[in-house]
Amino acid sequence: MNFNSILIGSEHPERLAAYYTKLFGAPLYTDSGYTGWRLGSGSVNVGPHSEVHGTNDQPGRLIWNIESDDVQADFDRFKAAGAIVVREPYTFEEAPGSWIATLADPDDNYFQLQTPMEPPQG
């Protein structure tokens, strides 16, 4: 199997499309209210959803991640583009050299920049 994409449903997909365009650049496509960006081998998509209203009242329930070879540089670029910062880049004692930063979109969905991590051995 191969994970392909994530669709972020919204009552206001045009607001999310404008936000993510500032962060990721021009979208790969825009069609019938749906907009998508290619990130590596997968894609992030936003669009309308009849069962989604308002902002996310549990933003930590589902967090999607973007691998970055330079978390600080990408974080700085996203922040300068208007990203909503939840937590500045930080590292873990258990994983020296690994960095992570948490951001949010206007619907209060969380996503993170993180250092690429190898799968556990064994």
N, C-alpha and C positions, 0 to 999 in steps of 0.2 A: 504494500500500500504506500501511498504518497499523500501527505497532507497538501491540499491544493490552495485553499483560500478561507477567508473569514468574511462574513457579511454582517455589517453593523446596521441593524434596523433602527429607524428614527422617524419621529413625527415631523422632523425638519431636516430631511436629508440634504437639502441645498446648503444649509448652514454647516453641516459636517463636510460636505464636498469642498466648500470654500476653505475651511480650516485645514483639511488634509492636503489640499493643493498648495497652501502656503508652506507646509512641511515637506511634502514629497515631490512637488513640482507638478507639471501637467499630467492629468490622468491618462491612463491607457485607453479608456473609453468613457463615454457618457451616453446613456441610452434609457429612455423612458423613466427618468428619475433616479436611475442607478449610475454610480460612478465608481471606477476602480483604478487602482495603481498596482503595478508589478513591483514587488520587493523581493529580490533574489529569485527563488524558484516558485514562490507563491504570490498571492495577491490579497490586497485589502480592498473591500468594496463597501460602499454605503448605499442605502436605498430606503424607500418608504416601507413601513410595515404596519398593518392594520391593528396589531395588538401592542404596539409600542406607543406610549404617550408620556410626555414630560421627560425629565432627566432620570438617569439611573440612580435609584435609591440605595443600591448595593454595589458600588463601583469596584470593589475588590473581589466580587464573586467570580468574575471571568477577567483575566488579564492576559492580553496577547503581547508577545515579545518580538522585538526586532534585534537581531544580532548585529553588533557593530565592532569593528576592529579598533575603533577609537571612540569609546562612549563619551568622553568629555567633549571632544570636538563636535560630534553629532548632537550632543545635548546643547552645546553652546549655539550651534546653527539653528536647531529647533526653537530654542528659547528666543533667539533674535528674530525668528519668523513669527513669534507670537504664541508659542506652545504654552499650555497651562501646566505649570510645574507643581507636582505633588511632592516629589522628593528629589533633591539634587543628587548627583552621582555619589555612590558610596560603595564600599567594598566589605567583604566578609572575612573574618579571621580564619575561617575554615577553608577559604578559597582565595589565597593571596594572588593578587594580579587580576582578579575578576571584578568587574565593575557593573553596577546596575543603577539606572535612574528611572523614576516613575513619573509619568505625565498623564494628562487627562484630555479628553476632547470636550466640546461645549455641551454634550449630553452627559458628561461625567462618567464616560467609559474610560477605564485605565488601560494604558499600554506602557511597555518598558523598553528602554534601550539596555542591552546587556552584552557583555563580553561573550564571544562564542564559547560554548562549553562542550567538551567531549563527553560522549556517553560513558556511564560508569563501566569500568573494566570488570569482567568476571562473569 
